Amino acid sequence: MKTTRWALSLAIIALALAFVVCPGTLPSATAQGKTVIRVGSPFKPGSIMVDAAEKFKELVTQGSGGRIEVQIDAGNASEEQITEWNGSGKIEMQSNGTMFLPSQYSFFSGPYVMKDFEHYMRVWDGRLGQEARTQMEQKSNLKYLGTVYRGLRQMTAKKPIYTPADVDGLKLRLPNLATWIAVWKAMGADPIAVTLPELYNALKTGKAESSEGDLPQISSFKLDEVQSHLIVTNHLVQTGGMLINKPFFDKLSKADQDLIVKAGKEAETWANNKIKTGEAAILVDLQRKGMQVVIPDAESFRVKAKAAVEGLFQKEWPVTTWQEVLAQ
């Protein structure tokens, strides 16, 4: 009898082990048999990228009848970490900045490169954007779902800034992007690389004196508490991307793939409409909270940045020229 029970136990253990799956090799599933999509975002709840992820969750939950469960983790990791986790399959999705861009196509998020969001989308929907997405899928295991407009990037500081001379030697917080750092160094600033989760404390402690970012970022990170001035430089068309791990996506059924692609596009449209109508309201709210708005000599900043931007196209972004981008 003992031998029979032992054999039965071994059979049960073997059967259980047959269903053990390593993370990232198959669609995640809960004990109830639901497919789980974990979405990482470096942004705080209330930011447009997290709002877009929440809308995606709502659409997928409705479309699947609750069979697909979307879990959102916001504001707890850097853009770089989330992009790496998404590409490796540690998480299924990201609602992130633009760290996922192949380096030769990172001009899409370069300071002073794009004129406005409409110009950005013309280039992204054209040859250059298609090349970037193809390379991303091949090298990073990421499939692109949608582009979210995050607004134009501005500066914040504890003093008014009117011309490039006012940023000379200024400890300016930047993400750890060599191209951004190169442009702002050419402007005379002293860039300090700080990840998003550390942004508030860096400004509070004086590690950085100034920052730059889109209005939703400035608002959601409560920078009005640690910065007194908002400088309208409009120096970068800021977007974010919603992406899914391609090996994970490829293992889903065709119906679930279609649902996810559709939800991504609908979340993109919804978020872009929200930010376009809400950007002015964010500015008013920041003023109400005490930030003083400064309108600088924006053209003097563009002139100061020109040589650095042209140099980056030659050295870092040789797949095109600034002239080709501006012509679209």
ABEGO torsion letter per residue (X at the ends): XAAAAAAAAAAAAAAAAAABBBBGABBBBBAAGBBBBBBBBABBBGBAAAAAAAAAAAAAAAAAGGABBBBBBBGABBAAAAAAAAAAGABABBBBBAAABBAAAAAAABBGABABAAAAAAAAABAAAAAAAAAAAAAAGBBBABBBBAEBBBBBBABBBABAAAABGBBBBBBBBAAAAAAAAAAGBBBBBBBAAAAAAAAAAGABABBBEBAAAAAAAGAAAABABBBBAGABBBBBBBBBBAAAAAABBAAAAAAAAAAAAAAAAAAAAAAAAAAAAAAAAAAAAGBBBBBBBAAAAAAAAAAAAAAAAAAABAABBAAAAAAX
